[in-house]
Amino acid sequence: MTTTRTTTTASTALPGGTWTLGDLTVTRFGYGAMQLAGPGVTGPPADRDGALAVLREAVRLGITHVDTADAYGPHVTNELIREALHPYPDGLHIVTKVGARRDADGGWPPAREPDDLRRAVHDNLETLGVDTLDLVNLRLGDATGPRPGSLATAYETLVELQRQGLIRHLGLSNATPEQIAEAETIAPFVCVQNLYNLAHRQDDALIDRLAARGVAYVPYFPLGGFTPLQSATLSQVAERHGVRPTAVALAWLLHRSPNILLIPGTSSAAHLRENVAGAGLALREEDLAALDTIGGTRRTPQTP
């Protein structure tokens, strides 16, 4: 049977323009699919049609970077992505992650043994309906954040799956600087996905180092996650521009460094459009100086 594919090109009209992950050109403003699952990232969404609509709206807006994981649901977000977008438009790149599973209580226990990882990669291939995964992040640590320890066995397992043609590019998630350095001795990776936002800037030095090497940094919870960012300074800057604080927080991240890629999530097409518009906010020097005080580190954000 012949299927018709549409063509999507990475749009420079989206805030921040584009970035290259290996040989994949993606919009720096992407979309994170985690919120499409039910409460606690478990089970189906209350509004399935709305979830499908937001995915299609992301593509309509020109977004070419969609972040997911088969553990979301589990299987829910991947299946929604496939239903909404398959056959995938040329130029659309789906990034997934492995290294954790879901338990009966909704927890996220590690699943980084070789057999766990092989199974997770094949599950992602099946639920997304592809023969090769564009980019797979190895999730380290746990729900509380990065944890020390060697990643060699887990990362080498993914490298072998990459050699088999099941994975195009590799990345790391929830990783310590030491684990990132260890991965560099094993095989190339194209991105690091860690917690980072206006209030949590523990990776400042890492972002700069990765930028110098041409490696993307993808902050998860760019708006604070389950506890939204709250700051009087952030609110004051937003009021000066007549926008919501979320707009300022997203725009600041794009200013921070040209290798930062955004994947804010939402289950609403209207909210997605609002996030895109907000990220394009032009911040002034006095705004950047004020915002720099929130995280307790004085920096000069870079304009791409």
N, C-alpha and C positions, 0 to 999 in steps of 0.2 A: 504494500500500500504506500502511496506517495503522500507525504505530508508537506504542507506549505509552511515555510519559515519566514518570519519577518526579520528585518534588519534593524538593529539598534546600534547607533554609533555613540561613543563616549562624548557627552555633551559638554562643551566649554561654557555653555550658558548656565550650568549649575554652579553654585558657589564653590570656589576653590579650583575649578578646572579639573584636570585629570592627573593621574599618577600611574606609573608602570610597575606592576608586580611581576617580575621576571619578564615574560613576553605578553602579559595581559594588561591592556590599558583599561583602567577603571576610573569612574568619576570619584573624586575625593569625597563628595557627599554620597554616601551609600545608604542602605536600609538594613536594619537589624530585625529579623523575623521573630525573635523570642516571644514578644508580646502577643503573637497571633494564637498561641496556645491558651488553654483555659487558666483559671486561677492557680497560682503557684507553678506556672509553666507545666501544668499537668492537664491532660485530657483535651477535648475539642473546644473551640471557641464558642461563646454564646451566640455569636452572629457569624456563621460560616460565610454567608454571602458577602458580608462586610469585610471579612478577612481576605477573601479572593479579590475583592474590589481594590483594597489598598495595595496589594501586590501588583495588580494591573496598572494602578495609578503610578506606582513607582517607575515602572517601565515607560509609561506614557510621558512622565516628566524627564526621561532621559537617564535615569539612574542605571548604572551598569555594574554595581557591586551590591550583591545581596548576601547577607551573613545569616547562617542558620546552623543547626546541629540536629542530628537525628534523635538526640536525647531530649529535645524539646517536645514534650507531649507524653511519652516519647512518640516519635514518628509523625506527630501532628503537623509541625511546620513544614517539614520536607514534603509531605503529601499535599499540603495546601499549595506549596510552590509549584509542584508538578501539575496539579489540577489547573492552576491559574495561568501558568506560563509555558508549559510544554506543548509543542516543541519550542525550545528556548530560542529567543531571537539571537541572531549573530551579534556578538559583542557583549552580551549579558554574561556575567561571570558570577557563579555561586560559590561562596566560601563556606566550608563547614568545619566542624571540629570533632575530635574524638579524644577519649581519655577519661570519660566519666559515664556512668550509667544512672538510671533512676531506680530507686527501690520502692517498696510498697508504701512507705511513709512519705514519699515525695522527696527523699533525700538525693544527694549527688555523690555516692561513693565512687572512689577512683576505680578505673577499669583500664589499667595500663599494661597488663601482661600481654605478651605477643598475641595470644589467641583472642584476647579481648579486642585488641586494636584491629586485627584482621577481620573479625566479625563486624566491628563497627564500620569499617571502610566498606565492606560489602553491603551492610544495611543501608548506608548512605547512597551507594550506587543504585540499589534497588528502589529506595523510596523516592529518589530524585529522578530516576529513569534515565541514567547516563551510563556510558561505558568508562568514562574517565572523570575523576573529580578535579575541578580546576585548581583548588587550593585546600589543603587540609591542615588545620592548626592542631598541634598536640597540646591538649589541656593538661596543665600540671597543677600542683598544689591541691587545694580543696575549696570549699565554699567560703572559708574565712580568708583566703588569699594565698599567695605563693608560699611554698614550703621547701626547705633545702633538701638536696638529694640529687643523685645522678639521674640524668634522663637518658643515658646512653642506650640501654636495652630497648626502651620504648621508641626513641627516635630512630634507632637503627632499623627497627621493624617497619616504620613508615618509609624509610629510605628504600628498603627492599621492595615494598609495595609500589613505590615510585618507579623503581627500575623495571617492574613488571608492567608498567604502563597504566596502572590504576589511579595514580595521582600525578598531577602535572607539577604542582609546586607545594612546598612545605612552609609552615609557619609555626609559631609558638604562642601559647596563651597562658596567662597567669604564671609567668616564669620569673625566676630570680635572675639578677645579673650574672651570677655564676653559672646557672643553667644555660643562659644565652651564650656565654663564652664557651661552654662545653659543646653546645650544638655547632658552633662555628668550626670546631675541630673535626666534626663528623661529616656534615654535608650542608650546602647552602640553604638558607631560608629567605623568604621574601617579605615577611612581616612579623611583628610581635604585637600581640593583643593583650594589653594589661589594663588594670584599673587606673584611670587618670581623668581628671577634670579640674576645674578652677580651684576646688578646695583640696584636692588630693594630687600633689605634684612630686611624689617620691621618685618618679622616673624622669625628672628633668634632664639629668646628665645622660641617661640612656637614650632619650629621644634625640639629643644632639649627636650622640655617637652613631646611632642608626642612620640619621639623616646624612652624615658624612659618608656613610657606606652605601647610600642609596636604598636602604631598607625602610619599609613603611612601618609606622607605629599606628595602631588602631585602638583608641581608647574605648574600653567598654564602660558602661555607665557614665557616658559623657555629661549627663544631666543629673548625676547623683544616684541613679538607680532606684532602689526601693525607698530610699530616703532622698527626696528631691533637694537640690542645692538651695540653701537659704543663706543670704548674706545681705546686710543693709547696704553695703557698697554695690553689690550686684543690682539690687533693686533701684538704687539711685541712678546708676548708669542707664538702666532700662527706662526709667522715668524720663531722663533727659532726651532719649530717642523716641519716646512714645511707643515702646515695644514691651513684650514680656521678657522676664529674666532669662527664659530658655533661649531666646534669640541671641542675647548677649553672650551666653555661655557657649553656644555653638559657634558663633562668629569668632570668639576669642580663640577657640581651639584651632580654627583654620588659620588665624593670624600667628599662632604660637610657633608653628614650624611647617614647612611645605611638605614634609613626609607624613603628616597626620591625616588619616582618613577617618571620616565620621560614619558611624552606623547607628544613629538614634533609631529606636524602635517605637512603633505605635500601631494600634489596631484600627485607626481612623484615617481615611483618605484626606479629610479636611485637616487633621492635625499634621499629617505628612506634608501637605502643601505649606502649612504654617511653619514647620521646621525648615523647609527649603528656603522660604522667604527670609526667615530669621537668620539663617546662617550667612546670608548675603549682606548682612548689616555692615556698613562701613564704620568701623570704630576709630575714634580720634586718638591722638597721642595722650590726651589727658584721661581718656577712658582706659587705655591700656595701662597707664601708670597706676590708676586707682585699682584696677582689677588685679594687677600684679601683687598687691598687698594681701589679697584674700588667702592665698596659699602659704603666705609667710616667706616666700622667696622672691627676691627682686630680680626680674628678668626683662629682657627686651624682646617681645614677640616678633617673629619674622613674618613678613608679608610675602606670599608666594609670587 
